[in-house]
Amino acid sequence: MRDTEFFSNFFVVTDPASKKSFRGQFDNEVGEFGQILRNELEVTRLSVRYLDGGREPGTLFWNTVCDPFCLSNDILDILVSNGITGWSAVPATVTDKNENKWKNYSALTISGRADAVDYLESDITFNNFPGGLYPYFKGLYFKPDSWDGSDIFMSRADKFGKITTFIYVTSKFVNAFNRAKIKNIRFVNFNDFQVSCETIIIGSTDEYVTKLQDKITKASA
């Protein structure tokens, strides 16, 4: 499973959390955890209202946690022209801080899938913070043949039914965005990505938690 060359083709999409950039929130009923983002809730149009940051939406802006980010129609054209797969666009009306309405936006929902990441395959690294050293999983790995080939995708539920809202993309997606100089989005390679062990352990089953904690204990010995 740990073919680092294979996984170097994949990146995690991250929110830069810029305080200068427009951030919105949906007025619609968004369903359960991550349903719209995961393209698992039928929605024909979304209404997005100013929440924080810049007064007007940029070409790409983020919304509240677990909700899709929004793109201008110009960026959607870039996705289409580059043959990017694994997504659908839900038209969105965006109301800015001054109550002006923008209709040239869509929320990006994600239909591409791969099996859940198995953190037992990840390395353990310890990061130094005030209060001591804290363990992090480094590197994301799933069964390669479970990937459906999409350029933007998410994990299926694991065998215990747990889902996440991590967004993954291929180098094809990253290169298209970089060529277009699209801002307010970051990409971290799978082999370099780190996530707090505590974050992954929360909500996991007792069986999986025991295995993960054994892995952490061995790494700290």
N, C-alpha and C positions, 0 to 999 in steps of 0.2 A: 504493500500500500504506500510505502514511503519512497516513491520515486521523485526525488526533489527536482529533477529536470522537468518531469511532467508537470508538477505543481507550480513550477516557476512561471507557467503560462497563466496562472490565476491570481486575482487580486481581490482584496476586500475593499468595498466602497465605504468611505468614512466621511462623516460630516465635520468640516473644519471648525464648526461652532463659532463662526465669526460674529461678533457683536455688531459689526457694521452692516451686515447683510440682512435683508428682509427675511423674516421668518413668519410663517403663517400657521393657522389652525383650521381644521375643517369644521364647517357648520353642520355638515351632514351627520347622520347616524353612521358610525364607522364599524359597527359590528364588534366581534370579539377580537382578541389580541392578534394584530397584524393581518386581519382578513383581507382588507383592501390591498395592502402592499403585496400580499401573496396571491393576488388575483383569485381569491376564493369567495368574493362577495360581489354579486352583480350590481354595478352602479353605472348609470348612464351619464351623469354629470355631477361634478363636485363644486361646492362653494367654499372658497378659502378666504379667510379674513386675517388681516394684519394681527400679529401677536407681539412681535418684538423686532428690534434692529432697524434697518434702513426703512425709509418711508415708502419706497416703491420696490416692486419685485425686480430682481435681476433676471438674466436669461435662465438661470438655474437657482432655485431656492428650496430650502428645507422647511419642513413643517414639524409638528410635535413628534416625539419619539414613537417609533413603530408605524408611522404613517408614511406614505410615498413622498418622495421629493417631486417638485414640479419643474417642468421644462417649457421654454417658449417653443412655438411652432418651428422656429428656425433650427433648433437643436433636434427636434423630431425629424426634420428633413435630413439632418446629418446621419441619424440612426438608419433611416431608410436607405440613403444613398450608399452607405457603407455596408449594407446587408447585415446589420446587427439583429440578432434573433433573441427570442425569449421574453418579449415584453408586449404589453398593450398600453394604449394611451386612453385615459379617461378625461374628456374635456373639462376644464375648470374655469370658473369665473372667480377672479381674484380681486378682493377689495383692499386697496392700500390704506395707509394711515390717514390719508385725507379723504377717505370714502370714495375715491375714484375707482371705477371698475375696469378690469382688464380681462379680455376674453380670448387672448391669443396664447393660452397656456393649457397644458395637460398634466395630469399626475401620471407617473410611470408605475404601472403595476407589473409584477414579475411572474411569468408562467414557467420559465426554465427551472429545471430541478436536477439535483444530485442527491445521493444518500447523505445522511447526517454525518458531520465530522465526528471522528472518534478521537477524543483527546487522550486516550491511552497510547496513541501513536505519536503524540506531540512530545517535544522536549520540555523539560522544566528549567526555567531560569529564575533567579532570585533578584528582584529589583529593590534598591535601597530607598526607603522613604522615611520621613520622620516617624519614629516609633519602631524601626527595625527593617528587616528583610522580609519581603513578601513574595510568595511563589506565583509565577505566571506560566501558563502554557505558551510555548513558542512553536509555531508551525501548525498549519491546518491540513488535515489529510482525510480523504474519503475514498471509497472504493472507486477507482478510475472508471470502470465499466458501468457505473451507476449514473454517470453524467450524461444528460440527454443531448449534449452538443451545443446548447444555447450559449450565446455570448453574454447574457446577463441571467443569473439564476440564483436560487435559494435552496436551502436544505429541505428535504422531505422530513417529516416527523421521524424521530428515532424509534427504536423498537419499544420504547417505553411511552411513546406518544408525545414526547416533548418537541416543541418547535421553537425556532429562533427567528429573529428578523434581520440577521446578517445578510447583506447583499453582496454577491460575488459577480465578478466580470472576468472576461478573458483579455489577453493582451490586445486583441483586435479592437475591443471596446475602448481600452485605455489609449491606444494609439490614435483612434479616431477623435477622441476628446482632446488629446494633447495637440494634434494637428490644428484643431479648430480653436485652441487656446481657451477652452471653457474653464471658467473659474468657479470657486466655491464648492469644490469637490476634491477629495483626495483618494489615492489608491495605495494600498499596502500589499506587497507581494505575500502570497500564502506562506512562503518559507520564512518570512520575517515577522509575520503578524504575531502579536502577543495579546493575551487576554488573561485577566486575573483568574486564578484558580477558583477563588471564592465565587466569582460570577457564574462560572460553569457548574459548580457544585450545588448552588442554590436551585432548588426545583428538580434536581436529579433524583433518581430512585436510590434507595438505600444500597442496593447491590452495586450500582455504578459508582456511587459516592465512596464506598469501601475500596473499590479498585483504584479510584483516582487518589484517594488519600494514601493508599499503600505506595503508589507511584511517587507522590510528593515526599513521603517519609524516606524512601530509598534515595531520592535525589538530594535530600538534605543531610544524609548521613555522612 
